[in-house]
C-alpha cells in the first residue's frame, strides 16, 4: 500500500510525517489537490535509488558499446609505451 499525506497535513505535522518516513523506511507521497506533488524518502533509500540509477546507466553504456570494434590489450600497451 502506498503511504500518502496531504500537503495540508504535511504543513501541520511535518515532524510526525518525517518521523514516519524514517521509522518505516518507506516513501510517503505528498498529495496536492488529490494529485501526487512530491515524494518524501528516507535518505538511505534515496541513496540506494541513486546508486541503482547510476548502475543502470553504466549497464546501458555497456550495452550500447558491445558491438563496437575492440583493440587488443597488447596494441594499447604498445601505444602507451608499456
KAWOWO-V319683 format. One record per helix or strand of 3 or more residues. SS is the DSSP state (@ for helix, = for strand). FROM is the first residue (numbers start at 1). LEN is the number of residues. If there is no record, write none. Layout:
ss=SS from=FROM len=LEN
ss=SS from=FROM len=LEN
This chain:
ss== from=3 len=4
ss=@ from=7 len=6
ss=@ from=14 len=11
ss== from=28 len=5
ss== from=35 len=6
ss=@ from=43 len=23
ss=@ from=73 len=8
